[in-house]
């Protein structure tokens, strides 16, 4: 995704995954299933993350991601944002491929690898 001034990347995975590497400038807002105690993603925490990034809610594009197609976290977060929290489908992106796909793409492509700090966090770059 290009032109990312109004894009918020939200990592819905557990903190242990986030610490090993994530999308550059992503925020950690854990989400599993609706009502789970471990969730830190909520309408309030999402609004705060947008405010902290200086993004107006009505101008935001929010990208939820997790571990990939077999992981349900980012799908569940996307669904909740649209059905329960007042975001429109045009504002929500479900990055179904997940962080492992991005990491492998950067790792296997010499051009992307040279520019890795644009795409993945410093902890992720250390893993290359």
C-alpha positions in Angstrom: 0.0 0.0 0.0 1.4 3.3 -1.0 0.7 6.9 0.2 0.3 5.7 3.8 -0.2 8.9 5.6 -3.7 7.8 6.7 -3.0 4.1 7.1 -2.8 2.4 10.4 -1.3 -1.1 10.5 -2.6 -3.2 13.4 -0.9 -6.3 14.5 -3.5 -8.5 16.2 -1.0 -11.3 17.2 0.2 -12.0 20.8 3.0 -9.7 22.0 5.6 -12.5 21.8 5.1 -12.6 18.0 5.1 -8.8 17.7 8.5 -8.6 19.6 10.1 -10.9 17.0 9.1 -8.6 14.1 6.2 -6.8 12.6 5.2 -4.4 9.9 7.1 -1.1 10.2 5.2 1.4 12.4 2.5 -1.1 13.2 0.7 -0.9 16.6 0.1 -4.0 18.7 -3.6 -4.4 19.5 -4.2 -8.0 20.3 -7.4 -9.6 19.2 -8.6 -13.2 19.2 -12.4 -13.6 19.4 -15.1 -11.3 20.6 -15.2 -11.1 24.4 -11.8 -12.7 25.0 -10.0 -11.4 28.1 -6.6 -11.2 26.2 -8.0 -8.7 23.7 -6.4 -5.3 23.8 -8.1 -4.2 20.6 -11.4 -2.4 21.3 -13.1 0.6 19.7 -11.5 2.8 22.3 -7.9 1.4 21.8 -8.3 1.7 18.1 -9.5 5.3 18.3 -6.5 6.1 20.6 -4.1 4.5 18.1 -5.5 6.6 15.3 -5.3 9.7 17.5 -1.7 8.9 18.4 -0.8 8.6 14.7 -2.7 11.8 13.9 -5.2 10.1 11.7 -8.9 11.2 11.7 -11.2 8.2 12.1 -13.3 9.2 9.1 -10.1 9.4 6.9 -8.5 6.3 8.2 -7.6 3.1 6.4 -6.9 0.4 8.9 -5.0 -2.7 8.0 -5.4 -5.7 10.3 -2.9 -8.6 10.0 -1.8 -11.7 11.9 0.1 -14.9 11.1 -1.6 -15.6 7.7 -4.5 -17.4 6.2 -4.8 -20.0 8.9 -4.9 -17.4 11.6 -8.3 -16.0 12.4 -7.3 -13.0 14.5 -7.1 -10.3 11.8 -10.3 -11.5 10.1 -12.1 -11.4 13.4 -10.8 -7.8 14.1 -11.8 -6.7 10.6 -15.3 -8.1 11.0 -15.7 -6.5 14.5 -14.5 -3.1 13.2 -17.1 -3.1 10.4 -20.1 -4.8 12.1 -19.7 -3.5 15.6 -17.5 -0.4 15.8 -18.8 1.9 13.0 -16.1 1.6 10.4 -17.0 1.2 6.7 -15.8 -1.7 4.6 -13.8 0.8 2.5 -11.8 1.7 5.6 -10.8 -1.8 6.6 -8.2 -4.0 4.9 -7.7 -7.6 6.0 -4.1 -8.4 5.1 -4.9 -12.1 4.9 -1.3 -13.1 3.9 0.0 -11.9 7.2 3.3 -10.9 8.6 5.1 -14.2 7.7 4.3 -13.6 4.0 5.7 -10.1 4.1 8.8 -11.2 6.0 9.5 -14.0 3.5 9.0 -11.7 0.5 11.5 -9.2 1.9 13.9 -12.0 2.9 13.9 -13.6 -0.6 14.0 -10.5 -2.7 17.4 -8.8 -2.8 15.8 -5.4 -3.8 13.3 -5.6 -0.9 15.9 -6.9 1.5 18.1 -3.8 0.9 15.1 -1.6 1.7 13.8 -3.9 4.6 13.6 -1.0 7.1 10.8 0.5 5.0 8.7 -2.6 5.4 9.4 -4.4 8.6 10.4 -3.4 12.2 13.9 -3.3 13.5 13.4 -6.6 15.3 12.3 -8.1 12.0 15.3 -6.8 10.2 17.5 -8.4 12.7 16.0 -11.8 11.8 17.0 -11.4 8.1 
